[in-house]
Amino acid sequence: MSEDFPLPDDLPVPEDDGAADHLLGMEMPDVSLPATDGTTVNLRDLPPRTVIYVYPLTGRPDEDVIPEGWEDVPGARGCTPESRGFRSHYDELVDNGVGEVFGLSTQTTEYQREARDRLHLPFEMLSDAEWELASELELPAFTIEGDEYLKRLTLVVSDGRIEHVFYPIFPPDEHASEVLEWVNENPR
């Protein structure tokens, strides 16, 4: 597989702006989102210790969908390498007590399905194209070229509540290792 969307060495590092501080301990809302396997997932009924990594936008090698200035936004670049990291660590996460892993963006399910298939992800992606979860949880976002995108963060959800929040995330290609380390250090 080609190394599409490699990370440049000079990516700007995101700073913690406090925009995710309110999430820890929150109850997951009664929101159902479409998954790339054709099912609908109710976020209130997740398996124990579910990892949801939220990302702004997955690019495609055959389309130019990345907005001008994307690499200048701290934390924007790196969705494909982040997904690859979760693919690489998926079995270890499950072996260490994670019931499920989901990627989540505001892109459509059809768009996400292409990325899931192209990247050979062993888990599903959830589409919040209507911004239901983002609004309910007041997830941090940024605007570029007039369009709004979710900022990169990861939620660990246990028993219907947000047990841990990773925010900001950098570098994105090493983030799954960070999540695995936290899971190992915090057994259920």
Disulfide bonds with the S-S distance in Angstrom:
none
